């Protein structure tokens, strides 16, 4: 008798910069979620689909849950986007960093108190530990804070123990048919991924706080005979920021375009003609209406 298949949703939840997007890309086997060593890199709940022989796991990469919930409209949106998935997923993967427990980790744990399903504790960045002997007491102490279904130490960057995590999640999913085709890896559109890749390059290349004051909108995405033409608008909040994004003699904006185009060509498998413009929209990140018009709509159920 053939074993029944399992399928369901697994949220990747944790504080900012703990490695959720890196882990998603590792599990899926390709880049669908942008990464950068700065908070607020992930701004939307992104679905990544992994099909195993006997299970289909739909991962939900979420923005990092952080403090100061009431400060700005963008911060409130990010926390809503992350917390809302708890009403729809079957399993939560609570991602933390090895040998580091912060107040924001504690906040996430408190949010999970009301979640009725199984929670897997994934302890990331174990590859950075010089003294592995320190890991066991940390795992014991952290695991004692809640009845976790599984505890999995891993390295999202290098892939160590990633297969162990996916098998642990698969065992916890409900029995059911696969909701997506076996060859589908995400529900995100190519247009959305294009905007995200441009924003990733900006986040990596620009210094200090500026990445939090900008967003990217795709005004044209056209597939022609031999090339995909993409027109991207980079929105900033002040005229002074526009000059920084463009850079002296346009060098920064050209580099953003070059790196984004290379990633887009790998993603789409065809030549890309990418044009970028920088425009000012004052206070967009603290304006609920502006956020909605720029694609930051409140999350909906899956």
Phi, psi and omega per residue, in radians:
X1 nan 2.301 -3.128
X2 -1.281 2.343 3.126
X3 -1.163 2.516 3.141
X4 -1.198 2.606 3.081
X5 -1.451 2.726 3.104
X6 -2.123 2.590 -3.130
X7 -2.722 2.560 3.112
X8 2.965 -3.076 -3.056
X9 -1.842 2.401 3.108
X10 -2.242 2.044 -3.138
X11 -1.480 2.366 2.981
X12 -1.668 1.909 -3.003
X13 -2.150 2.509 3.100
X14 2.989 3.108 3.123
X15 -1.259 2.968 3.114
X16 -1.076 2.562 3.013
X17 1.112 0.518 3.109
X18 -1.681 -0.165 3.047
X19 1.930 0.366 -3.083
X20 -1.120 -0.808 -3.108
X21 -1.200 -0.674 3.067
X22 -1.068 -0.713 3.122
X23 -1.144 -0.757 3.123
X24 -1.030 -0.844 -3.137
X25 -1.059 -0.638 3.103
X26 -1.138 -0.802 -3.098
X27 -1.181 -0.677 -3.125
X28 -1.330 -0.504 3.138
X29 1.589 0.129 3.030
X30 -2.765 2.890 -3.052
X31 -1.474 1.982 3.016
X32 -2.173 -0.213 3.137
X33 -2.155 2.263 -3.065
X34 -1.284 2.696 -3.108
X35 -2.349 2.576 3.049
X36 -2.914 2.622 -3.090
X37 -1.394 0.793 3.136
X38 -2.455 2.533 3.072
X39 -1.067 2.766 3.092
X40 1.194 0.298 3.057
X41 -1.127 -0.856 3.058
X42 -1.482 2.154 -3.098
X43 -2.084 -0.136 -3.104
X44 -2.302 2.685 3.000
X45 -1.345 2.024 -3.055
X46 -1.950 2.313 -3.116
X47 -1.688 2.248 3.035
X48 -2.120 2.304 -2.989
X49 -1.918 2.158 3.101
X50 -2.064 2.107 -3.130
X51 -1.880 2.029 3.073
X52 -1.755 2.978 -3.138
X53 -0.984 -0.625 -3.062
X54 -2.148 0.187 -3.122
X55 -2.722 2.616 2.994
X56 -2.162 2.047 -3.120
X57 -1.821 2.157 3.071
X58 -1.801 1.749 -3.125
X59 -1.365 2.497 3.077
X60 -2.071 1.808 3.068
X61 -1.376 2.275 -3.031
X62 -2.121 2.727 2.979
X63 -1.053 2.649 3.106
X64 -1.151 2.307 3.047
X65 -1.308 2.246 -3.071
X66 -2.425 2.974 -3.125
X67 -1.387 -3.016 -3.130
X68 1.038 0.809 -3.027
X69 -1.023 -0.576 -2.993
X70 -1.661 0.072 -2.964
X71 -1.172 -1.250 -3.059
X72 -2.049 2.783 -3.122
X73 -1.040 -0.687 3.123
X74 -1.097 -0.765 3.119
X75 -1.078 -0.724 3.118
X76 -1.128 -0.700 3.112
X77 -1.091 -0.797 -3.101
X78 -1.064 -0.747 3.121
X79 -1.174 -0.651 3.079
X80 -1.115 -0.750 -3.121
X81 -1.071 -0.697 -3.132
X82 -1.290 -0.813 -3.048
X83 -1.260 -0.490 -3.051
X84 -1.134 -0.448 -3.080
X85 -1.175 -0.351 -3.117
X86 -1.112 -0.351 3.116
X87 -1.421 -0.126 -3.001
X88 -2.237 -0.357 -3.036
X89 -1.490 2.813 3.127
X90 -1.625 -0.527 -3.079
X91 -2.427 2.551 3.004
X92 -2.013 2.302 2.959
X93 -1.770 1.912 3.139
X94 -1.588 1.889 -3.038
X95 -1.706 2.223 3.079
X96 -2.269 3.035 -3.138
X97 -1.820 2.386 -3.120
X98 -0.993 2.313 3.093
X99 1.125 0.321 3.118
X100 -2.429 2.089 3.089
X101 -2.226 2.094 -3.043
X102 -1.982 3.008 3.058
X103 -1.092 -0.575 3.101
X104 -1.201 -0.630 3.014
X105 -1.043 -0.752 3.128
X106 -1.088 -0.676 3.097
X107 -1.073 -0.766 3.131
X108 -1.095 -0.758 3.124
X109 -1.036 -0.699 3.115
X110 -1.145 -0.664 3.085
X111 -1.091 -0.564 -3.101
X112 -1.351 -0.147 -3.097
X113 -1.036 -0.581 -3.099
X114 -1.578 -0.080 -3.130
X115 -1.311 2.158 -3.024
X116 -1.442 -0.251 -3.061
X117 -1.571 -3.112 3.139
X118 -1.268 2.525 3.108
X119 -2.123 2.205 3.072
X120 -1.741 2.235 3.069
X121 -1.578 2.007 3.105
X122 -1.904 2.106 -3.068
X123 -1.815 1.874 -2.972
X124 -1.610 2.914 3.018
X125 1.170 0.546 3.098
X126 -1.190 -0.331 3.120
X127 -1.176 -0.303 -3.131
X128 -1.475 -0.143 -3.043
X129 -1.391 2.134 3.067
X130 -1.332 -0.625 -3.117
X131 -2.003 1.671 -3.087
X132 -1.163 -0.333 -3.132
X133 -1.128 -0.389 -3.134
X134 -1.339 -0.258 -3.043
X135 -1.243 -0.696 -3.038
X136 -1.064 -0.849 3.093
X137 -1.089 -0.603 3.095
X138 -1.128 -0.786 3.115
X139 -1.066 -0.730 -3.125
X140 -1.120 -0.809 -3.111
X141 -1.165 -0.756 -3.098
X142 -1.212 -0.731 -3.129
X143 -1.130 -0.394 3.140
X144 -1.320 -0.092 -3.097
X145 -1.438 -0.235 -3.133
X146 -2.830 2.756 3.064
X147 -1.415 1.481 3.140
X148 -1.341 2.505 3.119
X149 -1.204 -0.636 3.111
X150 -2.614 2.695 3.008
X151 -2.208 2.101 -3.037
X152 -2.250 1.914 2.983
X153 -1.357 2.467 -3.049
X154 -2.787 3.019 2.968
X155 -2.216 1.894 3.107
X156 -1.136 -0.607 -3.091
X157 -1.176 -0.777 -3.069
X158 -1.714 -0.243 3.111
X159 1.585 0.009 -3.131
X160 -1.048 2.160 3.062
X161 1.233 0.188 3.107
X162 -1.105 -0.669 3.131
X163 -1.139 -0.618 3.089
X164 -1.104 -0.713 3.117
X165 -1.117 -0.812 -3.094
X166 -1.127 -0.621 3.101
X167 -1.204 -0.655 3.094
X168 -1.094 -0.751 3.120
X169 -1.134 -0.785 -3.100
X170 -1.003 -0.676 -3.135
X171 -1.136 -0.438 -3.062
X172 -1.592 -0.164 -3.112
X173 -1.321 2.676 3.085
X174 -1.238 2.688 3.047
X175 -1.166 2.335 3.138
X176 3.069 2.945 3.107
X177 -1.365 2.784 3.131
X178 -1.251 2.201 -3.135
X179 -1.384 -0.262 -3.106
X180 -2.206 2.706 3.033
X181 -1.001 2.589 -3.048
X182 -1.099 -0.437 -3.098
X183 -1.665 0.056 3.128
X184 -1.512 2.363 -3.094
X185 -1.990 -0.247 3.103
X186 -2.795 2.806 3.029
X187 -1.715 -0.100 -3.110
X188 -1.215 2.460 3.136
X189 -1.364 2.775 3.080
X190 -1.089 -0.596 3.112
X191 -1.094 -0.785 3.106
X192 -1.101 -0.786 -3.124
X193 -1.116 -0.582 3.104
X194 -1.111 -0.798 3.113
X195 -1.075 -0.720 -3.129
X196 -1.139 -0.695 -3.133
X197 -1.163 -0.667 3.062
X198 -1.109 -0.750 -3.133
X199 -1.148 -0.617 3.102
X200 -1.053 -0.792 -3.126
X201 -1.124 -0.683 3.071
X202 -1.076 -0.765 -3.121
X203 -1.096 -0.666 -3.113
X204 -1.334 -0.581 -3.033
X205 -1.560 -0.467 -3.062
X206 -1.588 2.603 -3.029
X207 -1.608 2.807 2.955
X208 0.928 -2.280 -2.943
X209 -1.572 -0.121 -3.017
X210 -1.013 -0.661 -3.138
X211 -0.987 -0.441 -3.121
X212 -1.378 -0.235 -3.107
X213 -1.783 0.242 3.136
X214 -2.325 2.736 3.041
X215 -2.551 2.944 -3.066
X216 -2.231 2.341 3.081
X217 -2.181 2.376 3.112
X218 -1.620 2.037 -3.130
X219 -1.611 -0.409 3.085
X220 -2.556 2.331 3.070
X221 -2.448 1.725 -3.009
X222 -2.189 2.187 3.074
X223 -1.623 1.911 3.106
X224 -1.708 -2.988 -3.006
X225 -1.017 -0.847 -3.026
X226 -2.126 -0.007 -3.043
X227 -2.604 2.632 2.981
X228 -1.779 2.139 -3.139
X229 -1.722 2.201 -3.101
X230 -2.221 2.206 3.045
X231 -1.944 2.072 -3.072
X232 -2.054 2.318 3.062
X233 -1.849 2.222 3.080
X234 -1.737 2.016 -3.125
X235 -1.671 2.272 3.034
X236 -2.116 3.034 -3.036
X237 -1.744 -0.322 -3.110
X238 -2.451 2.668 -3.129
X239 -1.063 -0.608 3.131
X240 -1.111 -0.538 3.127
X241 -1.248 -0.533 3.133
X242 -1.032 -0.776 3.141
X243 -1.117 -0.626 3.136
X244 -1.170 -0.753 -3.137
X245 -1.115 -0.720 3.140
X246 -1.216 -0.720 3.136
X247 1.409 2.918 -3.129
X248 -1.098 2.152 -3.105
X249 0.993 0.437 3.062
X250 1.385 0.213 -2.999
X251 -1.161 -0.684 -3.104
X252 -1.174 -0.808 -3.124
X253 -1.129 -0.654 3.095
X254 -1.114 -0.690 -3.138
X255 -1.201 -0.690 3.055
X256 -1.013 -0.828 -3.141
X257 -1.103 -0.710 -3.133
X258 -1.096 -0.843 -3.110
X259 -1.172 -0.727 -3.141
X260 -1.137 -0.705 3.132
X261 -1.088 -0.713 3.124
X262 -1.078 -0.775 3.114
X263 -1.138 -0.698 -3.137
X264 -1.145 -0.663 3.111
X265 -1.159 -0.631 3.051
X266 -1.165 -0.712 -3.116
X267 -1.180 -0.798 -3.030
X268 -1.548 -0.346 3.136
X269 1.267 0.459 3.125
X270 -2.743 2.856 3.129
X271 -1.062 2.555 -3.138
X272 -2.214 2.333 2.973
X273 -1.880 1.910 -3.042
X274 -1.960 2.171 3.028
X275 -2.023 2.444 -3.128
X276 -2.234 2.509 3.035
X277 -2.259 2.655 3.080
X278 -2.012 2.205 -3.134
X279 -2.282 2.763 -3.090
X280 -1.849 2.288 2.986
X281 -2.370 1.733 -2.990
X282 -1.062 2.318 3.025
X283 1.133 0.408 -3.059
X284 -1.075 -0.591 -3.045
X285 -1.336 -0.158 3.095
X286 -2.078 0.486 -3.108
X287 -2.270 1.913 -3.068
X288 -1.001 -0.716 -3.124
X289 -1.161 -0.739 3.124
X290 -1.109 -0.699 3.108
X291 -1.027 -0.799 -3.139
X292 -1.087 -0.715 -3.118
X293 -1.188 -0.389 3.141
X294 -1.709 0.217 3.024
X295 1.722 0.112 3.142
X296 -1.701 1.084 3.105
X297 -1.396 2.641 3.113
X298 -1.061 2.478 -3.089
X299 -1.068 2.652 3.049
X300 -2.082 2.948 -3.141
X301 -1.201 2.736 -3.096
X302 -1.403 nan nan
